[in-house]
């Protein structure tokens, strides 16, 4: 069994034991669920049987300078809290024995009438008495032998049945592991451990040793001080645990509320969708009736025309076949007039495929009970030959500057579609280098589309705009991309009259003129821009690039040298 499996098993046992009495919980091991047998206290203050701890999986932990191997130390995990416990050199049995638990186990076992105790000496007979000095439980034979021995003749023996009804705790003497016949009555301050009288002679002869009764107060005070400092953490931790429980309840309430909101929203949304679906189906049914009525009317008209034409054809064929020349000439005018009438009768052909009803799932259909819904039914069909392009970006563009133009989609009658989601393909590529420009198509969902592109190189480009594989009006077309930097060839001035010293033949990019034969602009005249501008292009921004060629204002007599 792995360490993790044992850990989970022991925790499950701990939960099952929590329903028993407090003393019963203290006297039973969390691993084997039986009374403690040779209980060992771990550094984390959890207690387990020696055999239970011996069965745990041991592992090595890198620990420089520690015992247990070069740079490593053997450890086990506490089955209750996963605390890493370093195994002493002497092994698991070298861990501290929990005598307090041992005494409680003895008292608990004494109080259980159905639990038989075995003699500590012979391990065979039923225990009947307890030596208060040796803390051993003995059978009748061993207790008599215990009294006959000179060393133990003065020991006080108590019947176990007298201890079964008592409430005071049983205290057993702690015997020395090195000298089993000696009780640990002294405390070595130097080694910080309990010793017996023999230990003071062997191994602790020069150490500071004193009786337990003399040093317990000092060490008890230090333990109490640490306890006093640790106890407040219980309240703080309990408060935090309570906060977590409160937060858990709040979260549960929030989740419950949100669940209700989601369910309510979904139910209402489904109702709105069902209502929209029913509305679409009703609209479809009405369109179906309209189409059927249109077909019926169309069929009746065609059948009537067909009957008239057949009548005229049959009569004429019969006349030409069976009639005499006189009869033919006699009825010629009537027959000819009727055939001419039948020949002129116009009739519409069957509806084309484009005229059928269509459903567009991605189109917005407005609001339905407060929810935006999608999906519309249309009888309009886009006609690429009726669609056209508009916008500044159709003919000219500037290098590294975004340009755009608009596609307006119409149906067969030339009416605006009023919806989007059409299959549109746009391609703009350089004539010479065959380089394509990345384009962005924005669907305005009103029958118009904005095409945005940013040319990275100057030159001439060809643009294609196709709908359902067919070119729209004006496609393909040419786009001229001007270079990014175009220097001004004129001057930044107030007017040509001032900047040229009154020369009549000097022109300006603003295209302004003056009366009296002056071909350039002047202050106060109607065609003057009203602000300083470039003579080459008429641009009012001094830091702008020159667009003279684009605007057709490249005059041979631009003001170039005369400044303000």
C-alpha positions in Angstrom: 0.0 0.0 0.0 1.4 3.4 -1.0 1.9 6.3 1.4 -0.9 8.3 -0.1 -3.3 5.3 0.2 -2.5 4.9 3.8 -2.9 8.6 4.4 -6.3 8.6 2.9 -7.3 5.5 4.8 -6.2 6.9 8.1 -8.0 10.2 7.5 -11.2 8.2 6.7 -10.7 6.3 10.0 -10.3 9.7 11.8 -13.7 10.8 10.5 -15.3 7.6 11.6 -13.8 7.9 15.1 -15.0 11.5 15.5 -18.5 10.2 16.5 -17.1 8.2 19.5 -16.3 9.5 23.0 -13.3 11.9 23.4 -11.4 9.4 25.5 -12.1 6.6 23.1 -10.7 8.8 20.3 -7.6 9.5 22.3 -6.9 5.9 23.1 -7.4 4.5 19.5 -4.8 4.6 16.8 -6.1 6.3 13.6 -4.4 3.7 11.4 -5.3 0.3 13.0 -8.4 1.6 14.9 -7.4 -0.4 17.9 -6.1 0.6 21.3 -2.6 2.0 21.1 0.2 -0.5 21.4 3.5 1.0 22.2 2.3 4.5 21.1 5.0 6.7 19.5 4.7 10.5 19.5 5.7 12.3 16.2 7.2 15.8 16.1 3.9 17.0 14.7 2.3 15.8 18.0 0.3 13.0 16.4 0.5 9.6 18.0 0.5 6.1 16.3 1.3 2.6 17.2 4.9 1.5 16.7 3.8 -1.3 14.3 1.6 1.1 12.3 4.5 3.5 11.9 6.8 0.6 11.0 4.5 -0.3 8.1 4.7 3.2 6.5 6.8 3.6 3.4 10.2 5.3 4.1 12.0 7.6 1.7 15.2 9.6 1.5 15.4 13.4 1.6 18.5 15.3 0.6 19.9 16.7 3.8 23.5 17.9 3.9 25.3 17.0 7.1 22.4 14.8 8.4 22.5 11.2 9.5 21.0 8.4 7.4 23.5 8.4 4.5 25.7 10.8 2.7 23.7 13.9 2.1 20.3 12.3 2.8 18.0 11.3 5.7 15.3 8.7 6.0 11.8 10.0 6.5 8.2 9.0 6.8 5.0 11.0 6.3 2.6 11.5 9.2 -0.6 9.6 8.2 -2.7 12.5 9.6 -1.0 15.7 8.4 1.7 14.7 5.8 4.4 16.1 8.1 7.9 14.9 7.2 9.2 12.9 10.2 13.0 12.2 10.3 13.5 8.6 11.4 16.1 8.4 14.2 19.2 6.3 13.8 17.7 3.7 16.1 14.8 3.4 13.8 11.0 3.9 14.4 11.4 2.5 17.9 13.7 5.4 18.7 10.8 7.9 18.5 9.5 9.3 21.8 7.0 7.1 23.6 3.7 8.7 24.5 3.3 7.6 28.1 0.2 9.8 28.6 -1.7 7.9 25.9 -0.3 4.7 27.3 -1.8 5.4 30.7 -5.1 6.4 29.2 -5.2 3.2 27.2 -4.6 1.2 30.4 -7.4 3.0 32.2 -9.8 2.6 29.2 -9.0 -1.1 29.0 -9.6 -1.5 32.8 -13.0 0.1 32.5 -14.1 -2.3 29.8 -15.5 -5.4 31.4 -15.4 -7.4 28.2 -11.7 -6.7 27.6 -9.4 -9.2 29.2 -5.9 -8.1 30.3 -2.9 -10.4 30.1 -0.2 -10.5 32.7 2.9 -8.4 31.7 5.3 -11.0 33.1 4.1 -14.4 32.0 2.0 -13.2 29.1 -0.4 -16.0 29.8 -2.5 -15.6 32.9 -5.4 -13.1 33.3 -4.2 -9.9 35.0 -5.8 -9.3 38.4 -3.5 -6.8 40.2 -1.3 -3.9 39.3 2.0 -2.9 41.0 1.8 0.8 41.6 5.5 1.1 41.8 6.5 -1.0 38.7 3.3 -0.1 36.9 3.0 -3.7 35.8 -0.3 -5.7 35.7 0.1 -9.2 37.0 -1.8 -12.4 37.3 -2.4 -13.9 40.7 0.6 -16.2 40.5 3.0 -13.5 39.3 1.7 -11.0 41.9 2.5 -13.5 44.7 5.9 -14.1 43.3 6.4 -10.3 43.0 5.7 -10.0 46.8 8.1 -12.8 47.7 11.1 -11.1 46.0 13.1 -9.0 48.3 13.5 -6.1 45.8 9.7 -5.8 45.3 8.3 -7.0 48.5 7.5 -3.5 49.7 5.7 -2.6 46.4 2.0 -1.6 46.7 -0.3 -4.0 44.8 -3.9 -2.9 43.8 -6.6 -5.1 42.5 -7.7 -4.2 39.0 -11.4 -4.4 39.9 -10.8 -1.6 42.3 -9.3 0.6 39.5 -12.2 -0.1 37.1 -14.6 2.2 38.8 -12.1 5.0 39.5 -12.1 8.3 37.7 -8.5 9.4 38.4 -5.9 8.8 35.8 -3.4 6.0 36.2 0.2 7.1 36.2 2.9 4.5 35.3 6.5 4.9 36.2 8.8 5.7 33.3 11.6 3.1 33.2 15.0 3.7 31.7 15.6 2.0 28.4 19.3 1.5 29.2 18.6 0.3 32.8 15.2 -1.4 32.7 15.1 -1.8 36.5 15.6 1.9 37.2 13.0 4.6 37.0 13.7 7.9 35.2 13.7 10.2 38.2 16.3 12.8 37.2 16.6 15.4 34.4 19.9 16.1 32.7 20.0 19.9 31.8 23.1 19.3 29.7 21.6 16.7 27.4 18.0 17.9 27.9 16.7 14.4 28.7 15.4 12.2 31.5 18.0 9.9 33.2 18.1 7.4 36.0 20.5 7.1 38.8 22.7 4.7 36.9 22.8 7.0 33.9 24.2 9.8 36.2 27.1 7.5 36.9 27.6 6.2 33.4 27.4 8.7 30.5 26.2 11.8 32.5 28.7 11.9 35.4 29.8 15.4 34.8 26.5 16.8 33.6 24.1 19.1 35.4 21.5 16.7 36.7 18.6 17.3 39.1 15.5 15.6 40.3 12.4 16.1 38.1 10.4 17.8 40.9 13.1 20.5 41.1 13.1 21.4 37.4 9.5 20.8 36.3 8.4 24.3 37.3 11.1 26.0 35.2 10.4 23.9 32.1 6.7 24.0 32.7 6.7 27.8 32.7 8.5 27.9 29.4 6.0 25.4 27.9 3.1 27.5 29.3 4.5 30.6 27.8 4.8 29.0 24.4 1.2 27.7 24.8 0.0 31.1 25.7 1.6 32.5 22.6 0.1 29.7 20.4 -3.4 29.6 21.8 -4.6 32.9 20.1 -3.9 31.3 16.7 -6.8 28.9 17.4 -9.3 31.7 17.6 -7.8 33.4 14.5 -7.8 30.2 12.5 -11.4 29.4 13.7 -12.4 32.8 12.6 -10.9 32.3 9.2 -12.5 28.9 8.9 -15.8 30.6 9.8 -15.2 33.2 7.2 -14.6 30.5 4.6 -17.9 28.8 5.6 -19.7 32.2 5.3 -18.1 32.9 2.0 -19.1 29.4 0.8 -22.7 30.1 1.8 -22.6 33.4 0.0 -21.1 31.8 -3.1 -23.7 29.1 -3.0 -26.5 31.8 -2.8 -24.8 33.7 -5.7 -24.5 30.6 -7.8 -28.1 29.7 -7.1 -29.2 33.2 -8.0 -27.1 33.2 -11.2 -28.4 29.8 -12.1 -32.0 31.1 -11.8 -31.0 34.1 -13.9 -29.4 31.9 -16.6 -32.5 29.6 -16.7 -34.8 32.6 -16.8 -32.8 34.3 -19.5 -32.5 31.1 -21.5 -36.2 30.3 -21.2 -37.1 33.9 -22.3 -34.6 33.8 -25.1 -36.0 30.5 -26.3 -39.5 31.9 -26.2 -38.3 34.9 -28.2 -36.6 32.7 -30.8 -39.7 30.5 -31.0 -41.8 33.7 -31.5 -39.4 34.9 -34.2 -39.5 31.4 -35.8 -43.3 31.5 -35.9 -43.2 35.0 -37.3 -40.8 33.9 -40.0 -42.9 30.8 -40.8 -46.0 32.9 -41.0 -44.2 35.3 -43.3 -43.0 32.4 -45.4 -46.5 31.0 -45.6 -47.8 34.4 -46.8 -45.0 34.6 -49.4 -45.9 31.1 -50.5 -49.5 32.1 -51.1 -48.4 35.1 -53.0 -46.1 33.1 -55.2 -48.7 30.4 -55.8 -51.3 33.1 -56.7 -48.8 34.7 -59.0 -48.1 31.3 -60.6 -51.8 30.6 -61.0 -52.5 33.9 -62.6 -49.5 33.6 -64.8 -50.6 30.1 -65.9 -54.1 31.2 -66.7 -52.8 34.1 -68.8 -50.4 31.8 -70.6 -53.1 29.1 -71.2 -55.5 31.8 -72.6 -52.8 33.1 -74.9 -51.9 29.5 -75.9 -55.6 28.8 -76.8 -55.8 32.0 -78.8 -52.6 31.2 -80.7 -53.6 27.6 -81.3 -57.0 28.7 -82.6 -55.4 31.2 -85.0 -52.7 28.7 -86.2 -55.2 25.8 -86.6 -57.7 28.0 -88.6 -54.9 29.4 -90.8 -53.5 25.9 -91.5 -56.9 24.5 -92.3 -57.6 27.5 -94.6 -54.3 27.1 -96.4 -54.8 23.3 -96.7 -58.5 22.9 -97.5 -59.6 26.4 -98.7 -59.9 27.4 -102.4 -58.0 30.3 -103.7 -61.1 32.4 -103.5 -61.8 31.5 -99.9 -58.2 32.2 -99.0 -58.3 35.7 -100.6 -61.7 36.3 -99.1 -60.6 35.7 -95.5 -57.0 37.0 -96.0 -57.5 40.3 -94.2 -59.2 38.8 -91.2 -56.5 36.0 -90.9 -53.6 38.3 -91.4 -54.8 40.9 -88.8 -55.4 38.1 -86.3 -52.0 36.5 -86.8 -50.4 39.9 -86.5 -52.3 40.5 -83.2 -51.2 37.1 -81.9 -47.6 37.7 -82.9 -47.6 41.0 -80.9 -49.0 39.5 -77.7 -46.3 39.7 -75.0 -46.1 37.3 -72.1 -43.6 36.9 -69.3 -41.4 33.9 -68.9 -41.2 31.8 -65.8 -39.5 33.4 -62.8 -35.8 32.9 -62.8 -34.0 31.1 -60.0 -32.8 34.5 -58.6 -36.4 35.5 -58.0 -37.1 32.7 -55.5 -37.5 33.2 -51.8 -34.3 33.3 -49.8 -33.4 33.0 -46.1 -30.4 34.9 -44.7 -29.5 33.5 -41.2 -26.8 36.1 -40.4 -28.9 39.2 -41.0 -30.2 41.2 -38.1 -34.0 40.9 -37.7 -34.4 43.6 -35.0 -35.8 43.0 -31.5 -38.2 40.3 -30.3 -39.4 40.6 -26.7 -36.3 42.6 -25.9 -33.8 40.2 -27.5 -31.9 40.8 -30.7 -32.7 38.1 -33.2 -31.2 37.1 -36.6 -32.6 35.7 -39.8 -34.7 37.4 -42.4 -36.7 36.2 -45.5 -36.1 38.1 -48.7 -37.4 38.0 -52.3 -34.9 40.4 -53.5 -31.8 39.1 -55.4 -28.7 41.1 -55.9 -27.8 42.0 -59.5 -24.1 42.7 -60.0 -24.7 44.7 -63.1 -26.8 47.2 -61.0 -24.2 47.5 -58.3 -21.8 50.3 -58.4 -18.7 51.7 -56.6 -18.1 55.2 -55.1 -15.6 57.0 -52.9 -12.2 58.8 -53.1 -10.2 55.6 -53.0 -11.5 54.4 -56.4 -8.9 56.2 -58.5 -6.1 57.6 -56.3 -4.4 56.5 -53.1 -1.4 57.5 -51.1 1.5 55.2 -50.2 1.3 53.8 -46.6 -2.0 55.6 -46.1 -5.4 53.8 -45.7 -7.8 54.4 -48.5 -11.3 53.3 -49.0 -14.3 53.1 -51.3 -17.9 51.9 -51.0 -19.8 49.2 -52.9 -23.5 49.9 -53.2 -25.6 46.7 -53.9 -28.9 46.9 -55.8 -31.4 44.3 -56.9 -32.6 43.7 -60.5 -34.9 46.8 -60.4 -32.0 49.0 -59.3 -33.4 49.3 -55.7 -31.0 49.2 -52.8 -30.8 45.7 -51.2 -31.1 47.0 -47.6 -29.2 44.0 -46.2 -25.7 42.4 -46.2 -24.1 39.0 -46.1 -23.5 38.8 -49.8 -20.7 36.8 -51.4 -18.2 39.6 -52.3 -14.7 39.2 -53.5 -12.2 42.1 -53.7 -8.7 41.9 -55.2 -6.2 44.7 -55.7 -2.8 43.9 -57.2 0.1 45.7 -58.7 0.2 45.6 -62.5 4.0 45.2 -62.7 5.0 43.3 -59.6 1.8 41.3 -59.3 1.7 42.1 -55.6 -1.7 41.9 -53.9 -2.8 44.4 -51.3 -4.6 43.1 -48.2 -8.2 44.5 -48.1 -10.7 44.7 -45.3 -14.4 44.3 -46.2 -16.8 46.0 -43.7 -20.5 44.8 -44.0 -22.8 47.7 -43.0 -25.8 45.4 -43.2 -27.7 48.0 -45.2 -26.7 47.0 -48.7 -23.4 48.8 -48.7 -19.9 47.6 -48.0 -16.8 49.6 -47.2 -13.5 48.3 -48.7 -10.4 49.5 -47.0 -6.9 49.0 -48.2 -3.4 50.4 -47.5 -0.9 50.3 -50.5 2.7 49.8 -49.4 4.3 50.7 -52.7 3.6 53.4 -55.3 2.5 52.6 -58.8 -0.5 51.5 -60.8 -2.8 48.9 -59.4 -5.8 46.9 -60.8 -8.8 46.4 -58.6 -11.5 43.7 -59.0 -14.9 43.7 -57.2 -17.1 40.7 -57.9 -20.4 39.5 -56.5 -21.2 35.8 -56.9 -18.3 35.6 -59.4 -19.6 38.5 -61.6 -18.0 41.9 -61.9 -20.0 44.9 -60.6 -20.3 48.2 -62.6 -16.9 49.7 -63.3 -14.9 46.6 -62.4 -12.1 46.1 -63.0 -10.6 49.6 -62.6 -7.2 51.2 -62.1 -5.9 52.9 -58.9 -2.9 55.2 -59.0 -0.9 55.1 -55.8 1.4 58.2 -55.3 4.7 58.0 -53.5 4.7 58.6 -49.8 7.0 61.7 -49.9 6.2 64.3 -52.6 8.0 67.6 -52.0 6.3 70.9 -52.7 7.6 72.5 -55.8 6.1 76.0 -55.1 6.2 78.3 -52.1 3.9 78.8 -49.1 2.4 82.2 -49.7 -0.6 84.5 -49.2 -1.4 85.0 -52.9 0.4 85.1 -56.3 -0.1 88.9 -56.6 1.9 89.6 -53.5 4.5 86.8 -53.8 5.2 87.6 -57.5 5.3 91.3 -57.3 2.1 91.7 -59.3 3.0 89.5 -62.3 -0.1 88.8 -64.4 0.9 85.4 -65.9 1.8 83.7 -62.6 -0.7 81.0 -61.6 -1.4 79.2 -58.3 -2.4 75.7 -57.3 -5.5 77.0 -55.6 -6.8 77.9 -59.1 -7.8 81.4 -57.9 -7.8 84.3 -60.4 -8.1 88.1 -60.2 -9.9 90.6 -62.5 -7.9 92.6 -64.9 -6.1 89.7 -66.6 -4.3 88.3 -63.6 -4.1 84.5 -63.8 -3.3 84.0 -60.1 -5.0 84.6 -56.8 -5.2 87.8 -54.8 -6.4 89.1 -51.5 -10.1 89.9 -51.1 -11.2 88.3 -54.4 -13.9 85.7 -54.7 -11.6 82.8 -55.7 -8.9 83.4 -53.0 -8.8 80.6 -50.4 -8.8 83.1 -47.6 -5.6 81.8 -45.9 -1.9 81.1 -46.8 -1.4 78.1 -49.0 1.1 76.3 -51.2 1.4 77.7 -54.8 2.0 74.3 -56.2 -1.0 72.4 -54.8 -3.1 74.9 -52.9 -2.7 72.9 -49.6 -3.2 75.1 -46.5 -1.0 73.0 -44.2 2.7 74.0 -44.4 3.8 70.5 -43.2 1.7 68.6 -45.6 2.8 66.6 -48.6 2.3 67.9 -52.1 -0.8 66.7 -54.0 -0.4 69.1 -56.9 -0.3 66.4 -59.5 -3.3 64.6 -58.0 -5.4 67.6 -58.1 -4.4 68.7 -61.6 -2.8 71.9 -60.4 0.7 71.5 -61.9 1.0 74.8 -63.8 4.0 75.8 -65.9 4.1 79.2 -64.2 3.8 78.3 -60.6 5.3 80.7 -58.1 8.6 79.0 -57.1 11.1 81.6 -56.0 9.3 84.6 -54.6 8.6 84.3 -50.9 6.4 86.3 -48.7 
